[in-house]
Amino acid sequence: MLRDQLAAALKDAMKSKNAERLSTVRLIQAAIKDRDIANRGAGKEEASDDEILQILAKMVKQRDESAKIYEENARPELAAKERAEIAVLHDFLPKQLSDAEVRSNITAIIAEIGAAGPKDMGKVMAVLKERYAGQMDFSKASGAVKEQLN
């Protein structure tokens, strides 16, 4: 379970006095706790592993965007900090699928659910998110889905 991995990573970072890793793991745990609180308010259970993977993917995307902005504004030290956090986040995410794997999975899902046109894009994306949470960039995947459905 991801929660157990994160708890172990927190302990390891504390023992090894790895400040960067420690702060990033704490940020992850804070984001998960926020989701747990939101779920509790909505009458749901605590965040599942799939929800945690979505949180991690969102955190990677946010840091990537921040790093690009820092690089554009000549702040390489801040961009490097964001990239270091991305590296820690990737330790908890499953292996990312290649572009070819993403396209073949999209093709298989389209055939499986019988998607016929752009109106079925939501159905295809829902299946992708269910099966491949944390394994692909869904903003890029949506472009590929749209391309294949047209």
DSSP file (Angstrom, degrees, kcal/mol; ACC not computed):
  #  RESIDUE AA STRUCTURE BP1 BP2  ACC     N-H-->O    O-->H-N    N-H-->O    O-->H-N    TCO  KAPPA ALPHA  PHI   PSI    X-CA   Y-CA   Z-CA
    1    1 A M     >        0   0    0      0, 0.0     4,-1.8     0, 0.0     3,-0.4   0.000 360.0 360.0 360.0 141.7    0.0    0.0    0.0
    2    2 A L  H  >  +     0   0    0      1,-0.2     4,-2.6     2,-0.2     5,-0.2   0.846 360.0  59.8 -63.3 -35.7    1.3    3.5   -0.9
    3    3 A R  H  > S+     0   0    0      1,-0.2     4,-2.2     2,-0.2    -1,-0.2   0.907 106.5  48.1 -59.7 -40.6    0.6    4.9    2.6
    4    4 A D  H  > S+     0   0    0     -3,-0.4     4,-2.4     2,-0.2    -1,-0.2   0.902 110.7  50.9 -66.7 -41.1    3.0    2.3    4.1
    5    5 A Q  H  X S+     0   0    0     -4,-1.8     4,-2.5     1,-0.2    -2,-0.2   0.911 111.3  48.6 -61.1 -42.3    5.6    3.1    1.5
    6    6 A L  H  X S+     0   0    0     -4,-2.6     4,-2.3     2,-0.2    -2,-0.2   0.894 110.3  50.6 -66.6 -40.0    5.4    6.8    2.3
    7    7 A A  H  X S+     0   0    0     -4,-2.2     4,-2.1     2,-0.2    -2,-0.2   0.921 112.8  46.6 -63.1 -43.4    5.6    6.1    6.0
    8    8 A A  H  X S+     0   0    0     -4,-2.4     4,-2.6     1,-0.2    -2,-0.2   0.896 111.7  51.2 -65.0 -40.2    8.7    4.0    5.5
    9    9 A A  H  X S+     0   0    0     -4,-2.5     4,-2.5     2,-0.2    -1,-0.2   0.874 108.2  52.7 -64.8 -37.0   10.2    6.7    3.2
   10   10 A L  H  X S+     0   0    0     -4,-2.3     4,-2.1     2,-0.2    -2,-0.2   0.930 111.0  46.2 -63.2 -46.1    9.6    9.3    5.8
   11   11 A K  H  X S+     0   0    0     -4,-2.1     4,-2.6     2,-0.2    -2,-0.2   0.922 113.2  49.4 -62.5 -44.7   11.4    7.3    8.5
   12   12 A D  H  X S+     0   0    0     -4,-2.6     4,-2.6     1,-0.2    -2,-0.2   0.909 110.7  49.8 -61.9 -42.5   14.3    6.6    6.1
   13   13 A A  H  X>S+     0   0    0     -4,-2.5     5,-2.0     1,-0.2     4,-0.5   0.875 111.9  48.7 -65.5 -36.7   14.6   10.3    5.1
   14   14 A M  H ><5S+     0   0    0     -4,-2.1     3,-0.6     3,-0.2    -2,-0.2   0.928 113.2  46.7 -67.1 -44.0   14.6   11.2    8.8
   15   15 A K  H 3<5S+     0   0    0     -4,-2.6    -2,-0.2     1,-0.2    -1,-0.2   0.894 117.0  42.7 -65.0 -40.3   17.3    8.6    9.7
   16   16 A S  H 3<5S-     0   0    0     -4,-2.6    -1,-0.2    -5,-0.2    -2,-0.2   0.489 105.9-128.5 -86.1  -1.8   19.5    9.6    6.7
   17   17 A K  T <<5 +     0   0    0     -3,-0.6     2,-1.2    -4,-0.5    -3,-0.2   0.854  48.2 162.2  56.8  37.9   18.9   13.3    7.4
   18   18 A N     >< -     0   0    0     -5,-2.0     4,-2.5    -6,-0.2    -1,-0.2  -0.746  16.0-175.4 -89.2  92.9   17.9   13.8    3.7
   19   19 A A  H  > S+     0   0    0     -2,-1.2     4,-2.5     1,-0.2     5,-0.2   0.864  76.9  51.5 -62.7 -40.9   16.2   17.2    4.0
   20   20 A E  H  > S+     0   0    0      2,-0.2     4,-2.0     1,-0.2    -1,-0.2   0.950 114.4  42.4 -62.9 -49.0   15.0   17.4    0.4
   21   21 A R  H  > S+     0   0    0      1,-0.2     4,-2.7     2,-0.2     5,-0.2   0.905 113.6  53.4 -64.3 -41.5   13.4   13.9    0.4
   22   22 A L  H  X S+     0   0    0     -4,-2.5     4,-2.2     1,-0.2    -2,-0.2   0.930 109.7  46.6 -60.1 -47.7   11.9   14.5    3.9
   23   23 A S  H  X S+     0   0    0     -4,-2.5     4,-2.0     1,-0.2    -1,-0.2   0.887 113.3  49.3 -65.5 -37.6   10.2   17.7    2.9
   24   24 A T  H  X S+     0   0    0     -4,-2.0     4,-2.3     2,-0.2    -2,-0.2   0.918 110.6  49.2 -68.2 -42.7    8.8   16.2   -0.3
   25   25 A V  H  X S+     0   0    0     -4,-2.7     4,-2.5     1,-0.2    -2,-0.2   0.892 110.7  51.5 -63.5 -38.2    7.4   13.1    1.5
   26   26 A R  H  X S+     0   0    0     -4,-2.2     4,-2.2    -5,-0.2    -1,-0.2   0.898 108.0  51.8 -64.9 -38.9    5.8   15.4    4.1
   27   27 A L  H  X S+     0   0    0     -4,-2.0     4,-2.2     2,-0.2    -2,-0.2   0.909 110.0  49.6 -61.4 -41.8    4.2   17.5    1.2
   28   28 A I  H  X S+     0   0    0     -4,-2.3     4,-2.2     1,-0.2    -2,-0.2   0.941 111.3  48.2 -61.5 -47.8    2.8   14.2   -0.2
   29   29 A Q  H  X S+     0   0    0     -4,-2.5     4,-2.4     1,-0.2    -1,-0.2   0.862 110.0  52.5 -64.1 -35.0    1.4   13.1    3.1
   30   30 A A  H  X S+     0   0    0     -4,-2.2     4,-2.3     2,-0.2    -1,-0.2   0.906 109.0  49.7 -66.1 -40.9   -0.1   16.6    3.6
   31   31 A A  H  X S+     0   0    0     -4,-2.2     4,-1.9     2,-0.2    -2,-0.2   0.893 111.7  48.8 -64.5 -39.2   -1.8   16.4    0.2
   32   32 A I  H  X S+     0   0    0     -4,-2.2     4,-2.6     2,-0.2    15,-0.3   0.914 109.9  51.2 -66.2 -42.7   -3.2   12.9    1.1
   33   33 A K  H  X S+     0   0    0     -4,-2.4     4,-2.4     1,-0.2    -2,-0.2   0.895 107.7  53.5 -62.1 -39.6   -4.4   14.1    4.4
   34   34 A D  H  X S+     0   0    0     -4,-2.3     4,-2.3     2,-0.2    -1,-0.2   0.919 110.2  47.1 -59.2 -43.8   -6.2   17.0    2.7
   35   35 A R  H  X S+     0   0    0     -4,-1.9     4,-2.8     2,-0.2    -2,-0.2   0.898 110.1  53.2 -65.6 -40.0   -7.9   14.5    0.4
   36   36 A D  H  X S+     0   0    0     -4,-2.6     4,-2.5     2,-0.2    -2,-0.2   0.916 110.1  47.8 -59.7 -43.3   -8.9   12.3    3.4
   37   37 A I  H  X S+     0   0    0     -4,-2.4     4,-2.0     2,-0.2    -2,-0.2   0.911 112.2  48.8 -65.1 -42.9  -10.5   15.3    5.1
   38   38 A A  H  X S+     0   0    0     -4,-2.3     4,-1.3     1,-0.2    -2,-0.2   0.907 112.1  49.2 -63.0 -41.9  -12.4   16.2    1.9
   39   39 A N  H  <>S+     0   0    0     -4,-2.8     5,-3.3     1,-0.2     4,-0.3   0.903 108.2  53.4 -63.6 -41.6  -13.5   12.6    1.5
   40   40 A R  H ><5S+     0   0    0     -4,-2.5     3,-1.2     1,-0.2    -1,-0.2   0.899 107.2  51.9 -61.0 -40.6  -14.7   12.5    5.1
   41   41 A G  H 3<5S+     0   0    0     -4,-2.0    -1,-0.2     1,-0.3    -2,-0.2   0.802 110.9  48.0 -64.8 -29.2  -16.8   15.6    4.6
   42   42 A A  T 3<5S-     0   0    0     -4,-1.3    -1,-0.3    -3,-0.3    -2,-0.2   0.360 121.2-108.4 -92.4   3.9  -18.4   14.0    1.5
   43   43 A G  T < 5S+     0   0    0     -3,-1.2    -3,-0.2    -4,-0.3     2,-0.2   0.696  77.7 127.4  78.9  19.3  -19.1   10.8    3.5
   44   44 A K      < -     0   0    0     -5,-3.3    -1,-0.2    -6,-0.2     3,-0.1  -0.494  61.2-101.1-100.4 173.6  -16.4    8.7    1.7
   45   45 A E        -     0   0    0      1,-0.2    -1,-0.1    -2,-0.2     3,-0.1  -0.254  56.3 -67.9 -81.9 177.4  -13.6    6.6    3.0
   46   46 A E  S    S-     0   0    0      1,-0.2    -1,-0.2    -7,-0.1   -10,-0.1  -0.207  74.8 -67.7 -64.3 162.2   -9.9    7.7    3.2
   47   47 A A        -     0   0    0    -15,-0.3    -1,-0.2    -3,-0.1   -11,-0.1  -0.217  53.1-136.8 -57.0 132.6   -8.1    8.2   -0.1
   48   48 A S     >  -     0   0    0     -3,-0.1     4,-2.3     1,-0.1     5,-0.2  -0.279  29.3 -98.6 -80.7 172.5   -7.5    4.9   -2.0
   49   49 A D  H  > S+     0   0    0      1,-0.2     4,-2.5     2,-0.2     5,-0.2   0.879 125.6  54.5 -60.0 -37.8   -4.2    4.0   -3.7
   50   50 A D  H  > S+     0   0    0      2,-0.2     4,-2.0     1,-0.2    -1,-0.2   0.910 108.8  47.5 -63.1 -41.6   -5.7    5.2   -7.0
   51   51 A E  H  > S+     0   0    0      2,-0.2     4,-2.3     1,-0.2    -1,-0.2   0.888 110.7  52.1 -66.0 -37.7   -6.5    8.6   -5.6
   52   52 A I  H  X S+     0   0    0     -4,-2.3     4,-2.7     2,-0.2    -2,-0.2   0.907 107.9  51.6 -64.0 -41.4   -3.1    8.8   -4.1
   53   53 A L  H  X S+     0   0    0     -4,-2.5     4,-2.5     1,-0.2    -1,-0.2   0.895 109.4  50.4 -61.8 -39.2   -1.6    8.1   -7.5
   54   54 A Q  H  X S+     0   0    0     -4,-2.0     4,-2.3     2,-0.2    -2,-0.2   0.902 109.9  50.4 -64.6 -40.4   -3.7   10.8   -9.0
   55   55 A I  H  X S+     0   0    0     -4,-2.3     4,-2.3     2,-0.2    -2,-0.2   0.933 111.5  48.1 -61.0 -46.3   -2.5   13.2   -6.2
   56   56 A L  H  X S+     0   0    0     -4,-2.7     4,-2.3     1,-0.2    -2,-0.2   0.910 111.1  50.0 -62.3 -43.2    1.1   12.3   -7.0
   57   57 A A  H  X S+     0   0    0     -4,-2.5     4,-2.3     1,-0.2    -1,-0.2   0.900 111.0  49.8 -62.3 -40.4    0.6   12.8  -10.8
   58   58 A K  H  X S+     0   0    0     -4,-2.3     4,-2.5     1,-0.2    -1,-0.2   0.899 109.7  51.2 -64.6 -40.4   -1.0   16.2  -10.1
   59   59 A M  H  X S+     0   0    0     -4,-2.3     4,-2.3     2,-0.2    -2,-0.2   0.887 109.5  50.3 -64.7 -39.2    2.0   17.1   -7.9
   60   60 A V  H  X S+     0   0    0     -4,-2.3     4,-2.5     2,-0.2    -2,-0.2   0.936 111.1  48.9 -62.5 -46.1    4.4   16.1  -10.6
   61   61 A K  H  X S+     0   0    0     -4,-2.3     4,-2.3     1,-0.2    -2,-0.2   0.910 111.0  50.0 -61.2 -43.8    2.6   18.2  -13.2
   62   62 A Q  H  X S+     0   0    0     -4,-2.5     4,-2.3     1,-0.2    -1,-0.2   0.919 112.9  46.0 -61.0 -44.6    2.5   21.3  -10.9
   63   63 A R  H  X S+     0   0    0     -4,-2.3     4,-2.7     2,-0.2    -1,-0.2   0.865 110.5  53.3 -69.1 -35.2    6.2   21.1  -10.2
   64   64 A D  H  X S+     0   0    0     -4,-2.5     4,-2.1     2,-0.2    -1,-0.2   0.927 110.8  46.8 -63.8 -44.3    7.0   20.6  -13.9
   65   65 A E  H  X S+     0   0    0     -4,-2.3     4,-2.0     2,-0.2    -2,-0.2   0.908 113.2  49.3 -63.5 -41.8    5.0   23.7  -14.7
   66   66 A S  H  X S+     0   0    0     -4,-2.3     4,-2.7     1,-0.2    -2,-0.2   0.915 109.0  52.3 -63.2 -43.4    6.7   25.7  -11.9
   67   67 A A  H  X S+     0   0    0     -4,-2.7     4,-2.5     1,-0.2    -1,-0.2   0.905 108.7  50.7 -61.0 -41.6   10.2   24.5  -13.0
   68   68 A K  H  X S+     0   0    0     -4,-2.1     4,-2.3     2,-0.2    -1,-0.2   0.912 111.0  48.6 -62.5 -42.1    9.5   25.7  -16.6
   69   69 A I  H  X S+     0   0    0     -4,-2.0     4,-1.5     2,-0.2    -2,-0.2   0.922 111.3  50.0 -64.1 -43.5    8.4   29.1  -15.3
   70   70 A Y  H  <>S+     0   0    0     -4,-2.7     5,-2.5     1,-0.2    -2,-0.2   0.904 110.8  49.6 -61.7 -41.1   11.5   29.4  -13.1
   71   71 A E  H ><5S+     0   0    0     -4,-2.5     3,-1.4     1,-0.2    -1,-0.2   0.903 109.0  51.9 -64.4 -40.5   13.7   28.5  -16.1
   72   72 A E  H 3<5S+     0   0    0     -4,-2.3    -1,-0.2     1,-0.3    -2,-0.2   0.804 111.1  48.7 -64.2 -28.4   12.0   31.1  -18.3
   73   73 A N  T 3<5S-     0   0    0     -4,-1.5    -1,-0.3    -5,-0.2    -2,-0.2   0.077 119.4-107.6-102.1  23.2   12.6   33.7  -15.6
   74   74 A A  T < 5S+     0   0    0     -3,-1.4    -3,-0.2     1,-0.1     3,-0.1   0.886  78.9 129.4  55.4  47.7   16.3   32.9  -15.1
   75   75 A R    >>< +     0   0    0     -5,-2.5     4,-1.9    -8,-0.1     3,-0.7  -0.551  19.2 160.8-124.4  65.7   15.9   31.2  -11.7
   76   76 A P  H 3> S+     0   0    0      0, 0.0     4,-2.5     0, 0.0     5,-0.2   0.793  70.7  60.0 -61.6 -29.7   17.7   27.9  -12.3
   77   77 A E  H 3> S+     0   0    0      2,-0.2     4,-1.5     1,-0.2     5,-0.1   0.889 108.7  43.6 -66.9 -37.3   18.2   27.2   -8.5
   78   78 A L  H <> S+     0   0    0     -3,-0.7     4,-2.0     2,-0.2    -1,-0.2   0.868 112.9  52.3 -73.6 -36.3   14.4   27.2   -8.0
   79   79 A A  H  X S+     0   0    0     -4,-1.9     4,-2.4     1,-0.2    -2,-0.2   0.902 107.8  52.2 -63.7 -40.1   13.9   25.1  -11.1
   80   80 A A  H  X S+     0   0    0     -4,-2.5     4,-2.1     1,-0.2    -1,-0.2   0.882 107.2  52.7 -63.8 -38.4   16.4   22.6   -9.8
   81   81 A K  H  X S+     0   0    0     -4,-1.5     4,-1.8     2,-0.2    -1,-0.2   0.913 110.1  48.1 -63.1 -42.6   14.6   22.4   -6.5
   82   82 A E  H  X S+     0   0    0     -4,-2.0     4,-2.1     1,-0.2    -2,-0.2   0.915 111.1  50.4 -63.8 -43.1   11.3   21.6   -8.3
   83   83 A R  H  X S+     0   0    0     -4,-2.4     4,-2.0     1,-0.2    -1,-0.2   0.863 107.7  53.8 -64.3 -35.7   13.0   19.0  -10.5
   84   84 A A  H  X S+     0   0    0     -4,-2.1     4,-1.7     2,-0.2    -1,-0.2   0.896 108.4  49.4 -65.3 -39.2   14.5   17.3   -7.3
   85   85 A E  H  X S+     0   0    0     -4,-1.8     4,-2.5     1,-0.2    -2,-0.2   0.885 107.7  54.6 -66.4 -37.1   11.0   17.1   -5.9
   86   86 A I  H  X S+     0   0    0     -4,-2.1     4,-2.5     1,-0.2    -2,-0.2   0.911 105.2  53.4 -60.5 -42.1    9.8   15.5   -9.1
   87   87 A A  H  X S+     0   0    0     -4,-2.0     4,-0.8     1,-0.2    -1,-0.2   0.901 110.1  47.0 -60.9 -41.0   12.4   12.9   -8.8
   88   88 A V  H >< S+     0   0    0     -4,-1.7     3,-0.9     1,-0.2     4,-0.5   0.920 111.0  52.0 -66.4 -43.1   11.2   12.0   -5.3
   89   89 A L  H >X S+     0   0    0     -4,-2.5     3,-1.6     1,-0.2     4,-0.6   0.888 103.6  57.9 -60.1 -39.6    7.6   11.9   -6.5
   90   90 A H  H 3< S+     0   0    0     -4,-2.5     3,-0.4     1,-0.3    -1,-0.2   0.749  92.0  70.5 -64.6 -22.8    8.5    9.5   -9.3
   91   91 A D  T << S+     0   0    0     -3,-0.9    -1,-0.3    -4,-0.8    -2,-0.2   0.777 105.4  39.8 -62.4 -24.8    9.9    7.1   -6.7
   92   92 A F  T <4 S+     0   0    0     -3,-1.6    -1,-0.2    -4,-0.5    -2,-0.2   0.519 101.4  85.3-103.7  -8.1    6.3    6.5   -5.6
   93   93 A L  S  < S-     0   0    0     -4,-0.6     3,-0.1    -3,-0.4    41,-0.1  -0.671  83.3-109.5 -92.2 148.8    4.6    6.4   -9.0
   94   94 A P        -     0   0    0      0, 0.0    -1,-0.1     0, 0.0    -2,-0.1  -0.250  56.3 -68.3 -66.7 166.1    4.5    3.3  -11.2
   95   95 A K        -     0   0    0      1,-0.1     2,-0.2    41,-0.0    -5,-0.0  -0.299  57.3-116.8 -56.4 134.0    6.6    3.2  -14.4
   96   96 A Q        -     0   0    0     -3,-0.1    40,-0.2     1,-0.1     2,-0.2  -0.531  26.8-119.2 -76.2 139.3    5.4    5.6  -17.0
   97   97 A L        -     0   0    0     38,-3.1    40,-0.2    -2,-0.2    -1,-0.1  -0.505  26.7-116.8 -76.9 145.7    4.1    4.2  -20.2
   98   98 A S     >  -     0   0    0     -2,-0.2     4,-2.5     1,-0.1     5,-0.2  -0.301  29.6-104.3 -74.1 166.3    5.9    5.1  -23.4
   99   99 A D  H  > S+     0   0    0      1,-0.2     4,-2.5     2,-0.2     5,-0.2   0.889 123.5  51.4 -59.0 -39.9    4.0    7.1  -26.2
  100  100 A A  H  > S+     0   0    0      1,-0.2     4,-2.4     2,-0.2    -1,-0.2   0.910 110.1  48.5 -65.1 -41.9    3.7    3.9  -28.2
  101  101 A E  H  > S+     0   0    0      2,-0.2     4,-2.4     1,-0.2    -2,-0.2   0.896 110.8  51.5 -64.1 -40.1    2.3    2.0  -25.2
  102  102 A V  H  X S+     0   0    0     -4,-2.5     4,-2.4     1,-0.2    -2,-0.2   0.945 111.2  47.3 -61.2 -48.2   -0.2    4.8  -24.6
  103  103 A R  H  X S+     0   0    0     -4,-2.5     4,-2.4     1,-0.2    -2,-0.2   0.907 112.6  48.3 -61.8 -42.4   -1.4    4.7  -28.2
  104  104 A S  H  X S+     0   0    0     -4,-2.4     4,-2.3     1,-0.2    -1,-0.2   0.886 111.6  50.3 -67.9 -36.8   -1.8    0.9  -28.3
  105  105 A N  H  X S+     0   0    0     -4,-2.4     4,-2.4     2,-0.2    -1,-0.2   0.898 110.6  50.1 -65.3 -39.6   -3.7    1.0  -25.0
  106  106 A I  H  X S+     0   0    0     -4,-2.4     4,-2.7     2,-0.2    -2,-0.2   0.932 110.3  49.8 -62.9 -45.8   -6.0    3.7  -26.4
  107  107 A T  H  X S+     0   0    0     -4,-2.4     4,-2.1     1,-0.2    -2,-0.2   0.915 111.7  48.8 -59.0 -44.0   -6.6    1.6  -29.5
  108  108 A A  H  X S+     0   0    0     -4,-2.3     4,-2.5     1,-0.2    -1,-0.2   0.905 112.3  47.8 -64.2 -42.0   -7.4   -1.5  -27.5
  109  109 A I  H  X S+     0   0    0     -4,-2.4     4,-2.6     2,-0.2     6,-0.3   0.897 109.4  53.1 -67.5 -40.1   -9.8    0.4  -25.2
  110  110 A I  H  X>S+     0   0    0     -4,-2.7     5,-1.7     1,-0.2     4,-0.9   0.928 113.9  43.1 -59.9 -44.3  -11.6    2.0  -28.2
  111  111 A A  H  <5S+     0   0    0     -4,-2.1    -2,-0.2    -5,-0.2    -1,-0.2   0.904 113.3  53.2 -67.0 -41.2  -12.1   -1.4  -29.7
  112  112 A E  H  <5S+     0   0    0     -4,-2.5    -2,-0.2     1,-0.2    -1,-0.2   0.903 118.1  33.0 -63.5 -44.4  -13.1   -3.0  -26.4
  113  113 A I  H  <5S-     0   0    0     -4,-2.6    -1,-0.2    -5,-0.1    -2,-0.2   0.494 107.5-120.4 -94.9  -1.7  -15.9   -0.4  -25.6
  114  114 A G  T  <5 -     0   0    0     -4,-0.9    -3,-0.2    -5,-0.2     2,-0.2   0.847  39.6-175.3  70.4  34.7  -16.9    0.1  -29.2
  115  115 A A      < +     0   0    0     -5,-1.7    -1,-0.2    -6,-0.3    -2,-0.0  -0.449   7.3 179.7 -65.9 133.5  -16.2    3.9  -29.2
  116  116 A A        -     0   0    0      1,-0.2    -1,-0.1    -2,-0.2    -2,-0.0   0.652  51.5 -14.5-114.4 -20.1  -17.3    5.3  -32.5
  117  117 A G  S >  S-     0   0    0     33,-0.0     3,-2.4     1,-0.0    -1,-0.2  -0.938  87.4 -59.2-167.0-174.2  -16.6    9.0  -32.5
  118  118 A P  G >  S+     0   0    0      0, 0.0     3,-1.6     0, 0.0     4,-0.3   0.746 119.3  68.5 -55.5 -26.2  -15.7   12.1  -30.5
  119  119 A K  G 3  S+     0   0    0      1,-0.3     3,-0.3     2,-0.1     4,-0.2   0.729  97.0  54.4 -67.2 -19.4  -18.9   11.8  -28.4
  120  120 A D  G <> S+     0   0    0     -3,-2.4     4,-2.0     1,-0.2    -1,-0.3   0.334  76.5 101.8 -94.1   6.4  -17.3    8.6  -26.8
  121  121 A M  H <> S+     0   0    0     -3,-1.6     4,-2.6     1,-0.2     5,-0.2   0.887  78.1  54.0 -59.2 -41.0  -14.1   10.4  -25.7
  122  122 A G  H  > S+     0   0    0     -3,-0.3     4,-2.2    -4,-0.3    -1,-0.2   0.884 107.4  50.8 -61.4 -39.7  -15.3   10.7  -22.1
  123  123 A K  H  > S+     0   0    0     -3,-0.2     4,-1.9    -4,-0.2    -1,-0.2   0.922 111.7  47.2 -64.0 -44.3  -15.9    7.0  -21.9
  124  124 A V  H  X S+     0   0    0     -4,-2.0     4,-2.4     1,-0.2    -2,-0.2   0.923 112.5  49.2 -64.0 -44.8  -12.5    6.2  -23.2
  125  125 A M  H  X S+     0   0    0     -4,-2.6     4,-2.7     1,-0.2     5,-0.2   0.880 108.1  54.6 -63.8 -37.6  -10.8    8.6  -20.9
  126  126 A A  H  X S+     0   0    0     -4,-2.2     4,-1.9     2,-0.2    -1,-0.2   0.919 110.1  45.9 -62.1 -43.3  -12.7    7.2  -17.9
  127  127 A V  H  X S+     0   0    0     -4,-1.9     4,-2.5     2,-0.2     5,-0.3   0.912 112.5  51.3 -66.0 -42.0  -11.4    3.7  -18.7
  128  128 A L  H  X S+     0   0    0     -4,-2.4     4,-3.0     1,-0.2    -2,-0.2   0.935 111.1  47.4 -58.8 -47.4   -7.9    5.0  -19.2
  129  129 A K  H  < S+     0   0    0     -4,-2.7     4,-0.4     1,-0.2    -1,-0.2   0.853 112.8  50.1 -65.0 -34.3   -7.9    6.8  -15.8
  130  130 A E  H  < S+     0   0    0     -4,-1.9     3,-0.3    -5,-0.2    -1,-0.2   0.919 121.3  31.7 -68.7 -44.2   -9.3    3.7  -14.1
  131  131 A R  H  < S+     0   0    0     -4,-2.5    -2,-0.2     1,-0.2    -3,-0.2   0.799 128.0  34.1 -86.6 -30.2   -6.7    1.3  -15.5
  132  132 A Y  S >X S+     0   0    0     -4,-3.0     3,-2.2    -5,-0.3     4,-0.6  -0.085  71.0 162.0-123.7  34.6   -3.6    3.5  -15.9
  133  133 A A  T 34 S+     0   0    0     -4,-0.4   -79,-0.1    -3,-0.3    -4,-0.1  -0.345  78.2   4.3 -57.2 127.9   -3.7    6.0  -13.0
  134  134 A G  T 34 S+     0   0    0      2,-0.3    -1,-0.3   -41,-0.1     3,-0.1   0.408 112.0  90.5  79.5  -3.1   -0.3    7.5  -12.5
  135  135 A Q  T <4 S+     0   0    0     -3,-2.2   -38,-3.1     1,-0.1     2,-0.3   0.537  89.4  24.7-104.0  -7.7    1.2    5.7  -15.5
  136  136 A M  S  < S-     0   0    0     -4,-0.6     2,-0.8   -40,-0.2    -2,-0.3  -0.986  79.1-105.0-151.7 160.5    0.5    8.3  -18.2
  137  137 A D     >  -     0   0    0     -2,-0.3     4,-2.3   -40,-0.2     3,-0.4  -0.797  30.5-161.0 -86.4 109.2    0.0   12.0  -18.7
  138  138 A F  H  > S+     0   0    0     -2,-0.8     4,-2.1     1,-0.2    -1,-0.2   0.734  85.9  61.6 -70.4 -21.8   -3.8   12.2  -19.3
  139  139 A S  H  > S+     0   0    0      2,-0.2     4,-0.9     1,-0.2    -1,-0.2   0.901 111.0  40.2 -69.2 -37.9   -3.6   15.6  -21.0
  140  140 A K  H  > S+     0   0    0     -3,-0.4     4,-1.6     2,-0.2     3,-0.3   0.884 113.9  54.6 -72.0 -39.0   -1.4   14.1  -23.7
  141  141 A A  H  X S+     0   0    0     -4,-2.3     4,-2.6     1,-0.2    -2,-0.2   0.863 101.1  58.4 -63.5 -36.0   -3.5   11.0  -23.8
  142  142 A S  H  X S+     0   0    0     -4,-2.1     4,-2.5     1,-0.2    -1,-0.2   0.874 104.0  52.3 -63.9 -34.9   -6.6   13.0  -24.4
  143  143 A G  H  X S+     0   0    0     -4,-0.9     4,-2.2    -3,-0.3    -1,-0.2   0.907 110.7  47.3 -63.3 -42.0   -5.1   14.4  -27.6
  144  144 A A  H  X S+     0   0    0     -4,-1.6     4,-2.2     2,-0.2    -2,-0.2   0.875 111.7  50.5 -67.7 -37.3   -4.3   10.9  -28.8
  145  145 A V  H  X S+     0   0    0     -4,-2.6     4,-2.1     2,-0.2    -2,-0.2   0.939 111.2  48.1 -64.2 -46.3   -7.8    9.7  -28.0
  146  146 A K  H  X S+     0   0    0     -4,-2.5     4,-1.2     1,-0.2    -2,-0.2   0.907 111.2  51.4 -59.3 -42.6   -9.3   12.6  -29.9
  147  147 A E  H  < S+     0   0    0     -4,-2.2     3,-0.3     1,-0.2    -1,-0.2   0.907 112.6  44.9 -61.5 -43.6   -7.0   11.9  -32.8
  148  148 A Q  H  < S+     0   0    0     -4,-2.2    -1,-0.2     1,-0.2    -2,-0.2   0.786 111.5  52.5 -74.2 -27.7   -8.0    8.2  -32.9
  149  149 A L  H  <        0   0    0     -4,-2.1    -1,-0.2     1,-0.2    -2,-0.2   0.673 360.0 360.0 -83.0 -16.3  -11.7    8.9  -32.6
  150  150 A N     <        0   0    0     -4,-1.2    -1,-0.2    -3,-0.3    -2,-0.2   0.472 360.0 360.0 -86.5 360.0  -11.8   11.4  -35.5
